[in-house]
């Protein structure tokens, strides 16, 4: 599992496992889940993180950024 945060987009991605996205399910206005053809979740995307959690919380985030070497 990898977690990334894009401060420009104010979006967090929780990547659960590798796979090909078949569909993106909209859970709420700010939460999407990418699933494969069997319906297994691959990635959870959270939008407007700063707005939802506040600046104190987002400043304390520690994220592992995906790179070609640690996928």
CORZIHU-V938534 format. One record per helix or strand of 3 or more residues. SS is the DSSP state (H for helix, E for strand). FROM is the first residue (numbers start at 1). LEN is the number of residues. If there is no record, write none. Layout:
# CORZIHU-V938534
ss:SS from:FROM len:LEN
ss:SS from:FROM len:LEN
This chain:
# CORZIHU-V938534
ss:E from:2 len:5
ss:E from:11 len:5
ss:E from:23 len:6
ss:E from:31 len:5
ss:E from:41 len:7
ss:H from:49 len:5
ss:H from:55 len:5
